[in-house]
Amino acid sequence: MKKKKRSLTAKAKILVIALLIPVSIVLFTLTAIIWTSLRHPEVIKKSASTLMDLSDRHGGLTIPDEYIPIYKAAAEEYDVPWTLLAAHHRVETRFSTMKTMVSPTGAEGHMQFMPCTFVGWGYPGCKDLGKGNIPEEDKTNPDIIAKYGGYGVDGNGDGIADPYNLEDAIFSAANYLAQSGAADGQIEKAIFHYNHSDKYVEDVLWFFDEYEAQQTQKAQK
């Protein structure tokens, strides 16, 4: 006698369908990602970049306590928010933890000044991006800086203005931001002057807003 084939019960059919739905969704999603990456690789790169940005941002929300008095002193001197200085410091050199304090374009020190911006664009040979060819003794000389209209400041009062000295660098950044509009409340304009990049402005504003929120929360406790 031939054995009768057993048909699936209604419950079993529902269970099979329920199991197949998530598998189908996963396969569809993977196919869509692969297809998108082949046709529009820039979309995948942008998404990955966004994820990296978020990870990088959330990894730098703590301001080193030892820097806060310097930020506050410079902020009081130039009438800018000290949290803005902290935000710039975080974005520029991750609170001075970068392996090198010189960027590929030639920006130097804790707050990444181009030499011609620090000493003054009136200095002979300053052009293009502002790397210049400035001797070290001129680069840190407050009289030379004053002569050529630079933003470098002797923040610690030792007679030199050094972008590799933390106090000098932060006071210089405060000076530059103040003269670029931050002292008048034009924060976004000042940030853009510091680095002509919309992405840079976005990053600094993000940290600035976070640090401002942190201070508000502390004040409410």
Phi, psi and omega in degrees: 000137177284135179282138179284134176289133180277127178273149179293141177286166180299321180294320180294319178298317179297320180296317179297316180297318180297324179286326182286332184299307180297325177298317180296320180297315180298314180298319179296317181296315179298318178298318180296319180295314180298316180297317179295319181295328179284318183275325184222072182299335181294332178293315179296317180298319181295318180296316179296320179296320179297316179297320179294321179299315181298317179296317181295318181296311183290347178272003183223042184268352181264121177275125178303127184302325185291343181270339187301316178300327179290316178303314185293321179295316179292321180295320178293321181295323187245006174059050175231158179294132180292332178292335176291321177296319178297319180296317178297317181298319179296315183288320185290308186223021181050051182057046175063033178253003178294149181295324178234147179258019176235125181278165177301334180271351178107004176292141190235152168084185185300327182246013170055065175268137167290138183308319181290332175287321181290315184270328181126134182288351175280351180294137182306129177093357180280119180199182178054235182281344176100021178289320176062186176223070189258123177300148183302322182293332176279324184298331183249011183267113182301328179292319177296317180299316179295322181297321186257009173074033179278175181255359180297140184228141172275088186285333183256005174071026180264007176093356176230155177244103190243118179296345178267359172264128188301314181295314179300317183296316182290319176296323178294319178296319178297319178299313182294315180294321179298314181287345179266002175124344185296327179293341179257012178086003180269071188296309183298319178299317181296319179297318180296324177296324182295321177208114186286069180215127178298323178296319179298314179301315180300315182294313181295318178298323180298311179292321178301312179297320179296316181291324175297318179296321178298318180292324177296317178296321179294321181292333182276347181280000000 
